[in-house]
């Protein structure tokens, strides 16, 4: 990772740090989710349509669990706008109730991020 002031580059993806200090850095959420799903955040870059659950889980955790603004999440995860983040979050919320494995994965990630 290369730090460049208000943000950093991680595996080819620019991660913007918000002005306020959050409990879990957005960069750490991206890293943990990517590792858990065995994917690279560079797959989430802007302009690449991705229905990958990993990016949606990262958006869900960043927005719903850690309070990042949808625009911050969109920029960090390569969504064209905040609307893509909202759609991804709804997708995960729906899938969690139907898929116990996904729910466990999200819970495991949240615990890991909280304990780091």
Secondary structure, 3 states (H helix, E strand, C coil): CEECCCEEEECCEEEECCCCCCCCCHHHHHHHHHHHHCCCHHHHCCCCCCCCHHHHHHHHHHHHHCCCCHHHHHHHHCCCCHHHHHHHHHHHHHHHHHCHHHHHHHHHHHHHHHHC
